[in-house]
Amino acid sequence: MECADRQRGLGVLNGSVESSPTGSNRRDRDADEREAALDVREAEARAREMDQANRQHDAQTILVDAGHRDDAADARDVISATRDQAADLEAFLNKDETYVGHGQRRAAAVDRSHAKDDREAAAGDRIQLTEATSEADDSSSDPP
């Protein structure tokens, strides 16, 4: 009989632990805290994923714009080469003593200069994008 009383005092009855109201409340509170912490981590993960998606969209936009500038520079190079060749041909075939092709050559040179500027700007955008992406990847890999 004394053993049964002692087991009841320890909260043990028939080999199982009786749950006390205090233990149950603590477990519920701990579970609620773990769930709240999990919700916060999930929200942070969603925010990081959204930020990454936005960065990827911005990067894609920059790359597309840089590609358009490169295409425009290529088109200007073709036009300037054609204009330069026409001026050379006119000068070669002109029977007159005067040469009037300087304006076309100057315009072709300006076109080539603008094409070079566009290519440099596109390359600069790509460099900035690469640096920004590597910095963002470094900051997102840091532990919270």
C-alpha positions as CSV (number, residue, x, y, z in Angstrom):
1,M,0.0,0.0,0.0
2,E,2.8,2.3,0.8
3,C,4.3,1.8,-2.6
4,A,1.0,2.7,-4.3
5,D,0.8,6.0,-2.3
6,R,4.4,6.8,-3.2
7,Q,3.7,6.2,-6.9
8,R,0.6,8.4,-6.8
9,G,2.7,11.1,-5.2
10,L,5.2,10.9,-8.0
11,G,2.5,10.9,-10.6
12,V,2.9,7.3,-11.6
13,L,-0.1,5.1,-11.8
14,N,-0.1,1.6,-13.3
15,G,3.3,2.2,-15.0
16,S,2.3,5.4,-16.8
17,V,3.1,9.0,-16.1
18,E,0.0,11.1,-15.3
19,S,-0.1,14.4,-17.1
20,S,-0.2,17.4,-14.8
21,P,-1.9,20.6,-15.8
22,T,1.3,22.5,-15.5
23,G,3.2,20.1,-17.7
24,S,0.5,20.2,-20.4
25,N,0.4,24.0,-20.4
26,R,4.1,24.2,-20.7
27,R,4.1,21.7,-23.6
28,D,1.3,23.7,-25.3
29,R,3.2,27.0,-24.8
30,D,6.4,25.5,-26.1
31,A,4.6,24.1,-29.2
32,D,3.0,27.5,-29.8
33,E,6.4,29.2,-29.5
34,R,8.0,26.7,-31.9
35,E,5.1,27.2,-34.4
36,A,5.4,31.0,-34.1
37,A,9.2,30.8,-34.8
38,L,8.6,28.5,-37.7
39,D,6.0,30.9,-39.1
40,V,8.6,33.7,-38.9
41,R,11.2,31.6,-40.6
42,E,8.8,30.7,-43.4
43,A,7.8,34.4,-43.9
44,E,11.5,35.3,-44.1
45,A,12.1,32.5,-46.6
46,R,9.2,33.7,-48.7
47,A,10.6,37.3,-48.6
48,R,14.0,36.1,-49.7
49,E,12.5,34.1,-52.5
50,M,10.5,37.1,-53.7
51,D,13.6,39.3,-53.5
52,Q,15.6,36.8,-55.5
53,A,12.8,36.6,-58.1
54,N,12.8,40.4,-58.3
55,R,16.5,40.5,-58.8
56,Q,16.3,37.9,-61.5
57,H,13.6,39.9,-63.3
58,D,15.7,43.0,-63.0
59,A,18.8,41.2,-64.3
60,Q,16.9,39.8,-67.2
61,T,15.6,43.3,-68.1
62,I,19.1,44.7,-68.0
63,L,20.5,41.8,-70.2
64,V,17.7,42.3,-72.7
65,D,18.3,46.1,-72.8
66,A,22.1,45.5,-73.2
67,G,21.3,43.1,-76.0
68,H,19.2,45.7,-77.8
69,R,22.0,48.2,-77.5
70,D,24.4,45.7,-78.9
71,D,22.1,45.0,-81.8
72,A,21.7,48.8,-82.5
73,A,25.4,49.2,-82.4
74,D,25.9,46.4,-84.9
75,A,23.3,47.9,-87.2
76,R,25.0,51.3,-87.0
77,D,28.3,49.6,-87.8
78,V,26.8,48.1,-90.9
79,I,25.3,51.4,-92.0
80,S,28.6,53.3,-91.3
81,A,30.6,50.7,-93.2
82,T,28.2,50.9,-96.2
83,R,28.3,54.7,-96.1
84,D,32.1,54.6,-95.9
85,Q,32.4,52.2,-98.7
86,A,30.1,54.3,-100.9
87,A,32.2,57.4,-100.2
88,D,35.3,55.5,-101.1
89,L,33.7,54.2,-104.3
90,E,32.5,57.6,-105.3
91,A,36.0,59.1,-104.7
92,F,37.6,56.3,-106.7
93,L,35.2,56.6,-109.6
94,N,34.8,60.4,-109.6
95,K,36.3,61.9,-112.7
96,D,36.1,65.4,-111.3
97,E,39.1,66.9,-109.5
98,T,37.1,67.7,-106.4
99,Y,36.3,65.1,-103.7
100,V,33.0,65.6,-101.8
101,G,33.0,62.4,-99.7
102,H,34.3,64.0,-96.4
103,G,30.8,64.5,-95.0
104,Q,29.8,60.8,-95.5
105,R,33.1,59.6,-94.0
106,R,32.6,61.9,-91.0
107,A,29.1,60.7,-90.5
108,A,30.3,57.1,-90.7
109,A,33.0,57.8,-88.2
110,V,30.4,59.3,-85.8
111,D,28.2,56.3,-86.2
112,R,31.1,54.0,-85.3
113,S,31.8,56.2,-82.3
114,H,28.2,56.0,-81.1
115,A,28.2,52.2,-81.7
116,K,31.3,51.9,-79.5
117,D,29.7,54.0,-76.8
118,D,26.6,51.7,-76.9
119,R,28.8,48.6,-76.6
120,E,30.7,50.1,-73.7
121,A,27.5,51.0,-71.9
122,A,26.1,47.5,-72.5
123,A,29.3,45.9,-71.2
124,G,29.2,48.2,-68.1
125,D,25.6,47.2,-67.4
126,R,26.6,43.5,-67.6
127,I,29.5,44.2,-65.2
128,Q,27.3,46.0,-62.7
129,L,24.8,43.2,-62.9
130,T,27.4,40.6,-62.3
131,E,28.8,42.5,-59.3
132,A,25.3,43.2,-57.9
133,T,24.3,39.5,-58.3
134,S,27.5,38.3,-56.6
135,E,26.9,40.8,-53.7
136,A,23.3,39.7,-53.4
137,D,24.3,36.0,-53.4
138,D,26.9,36.7,-50.7
139,S,24.3,38.5,-48.5
140,S,21.6,35.9,-49.0
141,S,24.1,33.1,-48.0
142,D,24.9,34.8,-44.7
143,P,23.1,33.2,-41.7
144,P,20.2,35.2,-40.4
